[in-house]
Structure formats: C-alpha cells, structure tokens
C-alpha cells in the first residue's frame, strides 16, 4: 500500500526544536514524510526509512543570519519558497505541516502556488516585530493576517492560544500540544556518575541539574549563589549554551563562588545525548523570568522542553510557582518556588533534597505522569487524528 505524502516545512534547523523531530517520528509511521528545512548549522538527527530530507540554500549559521543584509535575507527567503514549492509539487505531497512564522508563510505561498493543499501551522514561538526592522514588521503583520487561512493551528498552551485569539482571527481547528518528549518506556544508561568521578567528585553526590540556555532570564546567577543553602553532599551540574553577552558574567559567577568545587559545567551536548546525563540527577531546575515583556518567557508552561524531559526520566523539577505551571504539573511531579532570590531557590532545593522519601515519591510520580499523558504520542494524538481524517484513514 502506497502511503500518502506530507511535507514538513521549517525555516531553521529542526535539531534546535525537539518537538519537530518528535512529530516527524510519529507522522512517518503513517505517512511518507518530506522534510524541507533551511541549510543552517550542523545536523545530527538521523531519520529512518520513509523520510526524505532537503536542506535548501547555502550553508548558514544562526549567528550569521542575524548580521545578513536585509535584501540578501529577502532574496534567500524567496529562493527557499520557490525551491520548497517545487519539492512539494514534484513529490506529490497532499498535506503541508509548517513550523513558526517563516516556515508557515513559506508553506502558505507553497500551498497556494502548488494548488490548494491542506495547511497546518504549528506555532512554537511568538514572533516579535522589531520597530527598527521593517522586514520583521512585515512578517509579523502577514502572520496575524494569514493565520486565519491555515486549516488548523497548534499551540503549546492555552495562554499562547489566547494571546493570538486577542490579536487575530483563528481558524476553526485549534489544538494544544505541549512540548513533551516521545514516550520513554525504559530509562537510559546513567552516564552522569562516570562524568562526576572523572571530574574529581566521588560519584555519590546528589546532582541538581540545569540544562538549556545559560543566562539571567533563567536565574543562573541566583541558582549558583543558592548552593550555600543546599545539603553538603549536593552538586550543581550545568549543561547548555551560554547566551550572547552572558559569558563573562557566567564565568565570574562560577569562578568567584565559594562553592565552585561543587559546580560542574559540562560541554555542550547534542540534544539526543542529554538524557544519559539528566537521568542521573536528583532534581532538575527550570525557572523562567515571567516579569518580562517577552511573551514567550511569560507563557512557558507547555513550551518548556526541559521540564518535560526531566519528568520523563523520573527527575522531579523545581519550577515557577504560577497558576499555569501548577495546572500543568501539579505538586505530584514538581516543586515550586514563588521567589527567585538565591535564598528562596536554595531553601526550595534544600527542602526537596532533605526529604528522601518525598523525593523518591515524586520520582515515581514523574515517571507515571510521563507514561500516562506527558508524552508526545498522547499530546499529538488529536493532531494525528485530524490529519488522518483528511486522508480518510
């Protein structure tokens, strides 16, 4: 039996957005999938049979594209649309699944040029128009106007859906898909203990793990300073990319800490490798500055990959104490901190680590929550059923 073909269009590197690869994995079980991306940075994901992968354009980097002249960026984007349209048409794709503003607008024009194909827009980040950048204003205006033309739209939480609903006309078919991992039935090998020993630790320490962007918006300075409130046998393990402009501050915080011998900064790890180290942690940290104009940061519940990745591995998480986060996690799999001072963060971590039986209970409940609902197969089921209904599968 010949499978129907779906095109997935993203104007970025899908390895930066784990939920894209999760959707590809699920969709490839039912359809032939044609993945169309921008040729940006190194690719480390390996796709199985039934998946065609196209990287369009000259090799680029995420940093380099920011300094590109606007006219050059426009020409490159138009070239991407033309080449993507050719692929969609030549591969006889019958459905287009797009990610984020640039992917959606490219897909919209592909669908209209290549014929009236069903089009889904999966919004992972809310795009902000820079008032000094006319190009970004145009993209934002087009998104708000053309989002109504999508056949379906996916958001990662209800707060983001409401944000768009207040600013634009949305189509009838709307879905909430949180950025959870694919279901992990068996826990991966724990490589963290080996790394701790190799770096001069005993290997028996209780690790508090931070993964993700390293910057002030995630309260890294306060987390580092909070170590003085933790149990003596605990260590902080940090793994991620330091944001632009924060490297000097981060290095200073670590080097000047009186507890720097209890801090281990791991080199950057490709996303698929992270789980082998995260699984060895006693507690994960995922804090976001929600007193900011950045709507993506304010509406992080459902969007945070790291929260769900901790939980999937049976690692309880310390998260923001907000209504959205409590509704998403409840207290069975998480700890919450209302304040982001070093003392309150430290006391929250100390409270968690000092209650061994309570921590163990949350570990078990974390895994249970992941296997039951906080996995991508469960979250994506409604979208998959919708796509299958179009093909009458």
ABEGO torsion letter per residue (X at the ends): XBBBBBBBBBBBBAAABAAAAAAAAAAAAABBBBBBBBBBEBBABBBBBGBBBBBBEBBBBAAAAAABBAAAAAAAAAAAAAAAAAAAAAAGBABBBBBEAAAAAAAAAAAAAAEBBBBBBBBABBBBBBAABAAAAAAAAAAAAAAAABABBBBABAAAAAAAAAABBBBABBBBBBBBBBBBABBBBBAAAAAAAAAGBAGABBBBBBBEBBBAAAGAAAAAAAAAABBAABBBBBBEBBBBGAAAAAAAAAAABAAAAABBBBBBBBAAAAAAAAAABABBBBBBBABBABAAAABABGABAAAAAAAAAGBBBBBBBBAAAAAAAEAAABBBBABABAAAAAAAAAAAAABAAAAAAAAAAAAAAAAAABBAAAAAAAAAAAAAAAAGX
